[in-house]
Amino acid sequence: MLLSLKHNFLFVHIAKTGGTSVRAALSRYRYQGPWGVPLFLADKLDQMSGHRIGAKFPRHAKAIAAREMLPAEVYDKLFKFVFVRNPWDLQVSSFFHIRKERPHVLEGVDTFEQFVRLKFDPEREWNYMLDTSKELQRDYVTDMSGQLIIDFMGHYESLQEDFDSVCDRIGIPRVALPHRRKAEGRDDYRRYYTDETAGIVEAHYRPDIEMFGYRFDAPAPSGRQGDAEGM
């Protein structure tokens, strides 16, 4: 999550949706304005304490955390935005990420099909890497009653175009995003699936699929303004 009180925006960062590039482009605005120094000090104190004092929003905090912690008049005037990603594509990205960064988690797992079966097995033991990456993207942008509490949803599939719209909305110059991280030689995500594994992912992420308009074989919709009634 990245907050700018000077430019009145809040970026809700869902993992593996291009957010690292967005953060890199927006970080220069983080500590501007009269609240810049207190925000900077809070961030540094939180880091020095090993994140024990809760003085900053975690990188992947949900929008509801900001709404609960910020004064209502501050939260309401912020332009709150997020980027989401096709759930089937997201699982392929998750597979390669965990295999690279935490290979011990996937010990004995050689294929993507095995990964999907393990990850969504309700009988397995809890695992931080597997279970945190199972979270619904919807939960990052809604309140406890399921109402949308952000203003704009961009898509990983149209990241630059939708980010340009964000820049226009918050009144900052457009900037080309850094190249998204991509694994060398990775195929189209659809090639990794069987009908059965595609169905497993669809069943788990049905709320995301319905809210964000994704389909297994269809292109993603363009960025859209938040509209709780229309979702």
C-alpha positions, 0 to 999 in steps of 0.5 A: 500500500502506498499513500500520498497525502499531498496528491490524495491517492492510495494505491492498494497493492495486490501481490503479483499484479504489476504493483512493484512497477507501479510503486516504483513509479509513484514512490517519489510522491510518497513523502511530499507535502507537510506530512512527508517527514512524519510519514518518512519517520514512521516508515523508518521506525517501523523498519527499525523495530522489525515491523513490531510497532505497526507504524505503517501500512504493510506493503500488501494491506487491504483497503479496509485497513486504511479505511479503519485507520485513517480519519473518514474525511481523509480516506473519503477524499483519497483516490483509491486504486488497485490493479487486479489480474486474471486468476488463472494467470496469477496461479502460474505466476505464483507457481514460478515465484514460489518455486524460485523464492521458496523451493522447499515449499514445493519439495516433491512438486514437479508440475503445475498440475501438482502445484494446483492440487496441493495449493487448493487441497483443503486437507493439507497443513497451513503454509504461509506461501501457499495460503497467503497467495490464495487470498481473493483479490476481491477482499483487498477492495471491499468492506466486511459486507462486500461493498466496493470501497475503492475508486478505480480498478486497473488490470495487469493485462492493460497495466500501462494504459490503466496506469496512464488513466490513474496518472491523469486522475491524480494530476501527475505526469504520465510515466512509462512503467518499468518492465514487469517481471517475467520468467524467461521462456514462460508460455501462455498461462492457458497451456499449463492447465487441464480442464480439471485444474482450470475448474479448481481455480475457477471454483476458488476464485469465482468471486474474483471472476465475477467481480472483475469480469475475467474468463479463462479464454477471454481478454481482460476488460479495460480499467474501470471506475469503482461501482459497487452497484454494478458488480 
